[in-house]
Structure formats: C-alpha cells, structure tokens
Amino acid sequence: MPARIRKDDMVQVIAGSKKGAVGKVLAVMADKDRVLIEGVNLRYRHIRRSQANPQGGRIQKEAPIHISNVQPIDPATGRGTRVRFKAEKDAKGRVVKKQRVARSGKVIGEVTRAKKAGS
C-alpha cells in the first residue's frame, strides 16, 4: 500500500474518542497499520522506583492510532483530505517524480525512493 501518511505530516483524527484532534505524525508503524500523533491519544505509563529512576511515578506517552482513523491536512483549506498520487513522466515514459496531491490540487509532498547501490 502506498504511503499516504508519512512522518512529519500534519494529520486530523476522523474517528474515535479523539475525533477532530490535529497533530504531527511522530512515527508510522507500517507493519501494524498504526501511527503515533504528537499530543493525541495520551496514556499514562507507571514507572517503578529503581536506581536509574529513584523517584518513580507516571509519565505520559502517545499511544498509536489506526491509520484508517486519520487524514492528512490539506495545506490550502486546513481540513482533512483524501490523497491521490500524481506521477510525472519523462520523454521515454519513465516515471521521474511521484507526488502526493490533496483534493484542492496542492502538493503535500514528494514520494522519494532510495536508489539502489551500484545504479
């Protein structure tokens, strides 16, 4: 499945108890179809006292949200949007550049592919 949501994208939660929340993507867990969003879906983690952490206590951490429950934010409107892909081809018909495009037609980001060693 193509990467419609990537790290550092601004996204909006569209379903669940955190519906309407907006934040920056901290991590994408592609194997589990989940994303971590900054400041959204916070959970407490209880830490036992130890030599490394003599005080112990509770810390807040972001919990993952399923990727189907978030949408990238359209830079033109500031609202959640669906994403499509646009490929530019050269004269020989080879794909030169792929871009993620919002409904308004604004480019959200380019999709880059790592070059193979020796190519």
N, C-alpha and C positions, 0 to 999 in steps of 0.2 A: 504494500500500500504506500502511495507517495506521502511524503512528509508535509501534510497540510499545516501542521503546527510544529514550530521549531523553538529551540531555546532562545530566550530574549524577546520573543514575540509578546505583544500585549494582547490578552485574551479576556473574554467575558464568559462567566458561567451562565449557562442557559437552562439548567435543570438542577433539581435538588434543593436542599435547605439553604445553600449559599447562592441561589439564583440571583443574577444581577450584579454580583461582585466582579470587579475588574482587577487584574493584576498582571505581573510579568512572569513568564514561564521560567522557572529555575532549572528544571530538568524534564526531559521526555524519556519515559521508560517504554520504548517501542515494543519490547517483548511482552509486556504486561498491558499494553494499550492504556497507559496512565500518564498523567502529567502532575508536576509539582508547581503550584502557583504561589507567588510571594504574598503573604498576608491572608491567604484564603484557606479555609478548612484546617484551622489550627487545632492541635491536640496537645495535651499535657503529657510529658514523659517524667515519671517519678524516678529520681536518682538516689540510690542508697549511699549513705556516707561511706567513704573509703579514704585511704591515704592520698590518693590522687585528687579526690573531691571531698575534703573534710567537712564541708557544710551540708552536702546533700541537697535535697529539695526537689522542686519541679521546674522543668524547662518547657517552653512552648516550641513545637515544631510543626511544619506544614505536613499534612497528610496528602497522599496522592488522590487525584480525582480522575475518573474515567475520561478518556479523550473525547468520547462522543458527547460529553456534557459541557464542552467548551467550544467557543468560536473565536477566531481571530478578529481583531477590531479593524474596521475599515478606516484608513487614515483620513479619508475625505469626510466621512459622516460621524466618526467616533462611536459607531454602533457595531454590534457583532455582524459578521457577514460570512457567507459561504465563499470558498476559494476554488478557483479553477486554475489550470496550468496553461501557459502560452509558450510555445516553442518557436524560436527564430531559427530559420534555416539559411545556409549559405547557397551559393550558386549551384553547387552539386547536389543539393537536397539533404545535406547532413545537418543535424541539429547542432547549433552553435551555442545557444543560450536558452535556458528554461527560466521562466518567471512565474511566481505565484501572483495571481491577479484577483482583486476583490470585485464585488458586483459593480462598484462605481467605475471600474476600469483602472483604478490606481494600482500600481505595482507594490506589493507588500514586501517582496524580497526575491532575490535570485536563488535558484537551486544550483548549488555547485557540486561537482563530482570530483573526487580525488583522482588525480592522474596516476596511471599505473607506472611502476618503476621500469625504466628502460624504454618508455614510449616517448 
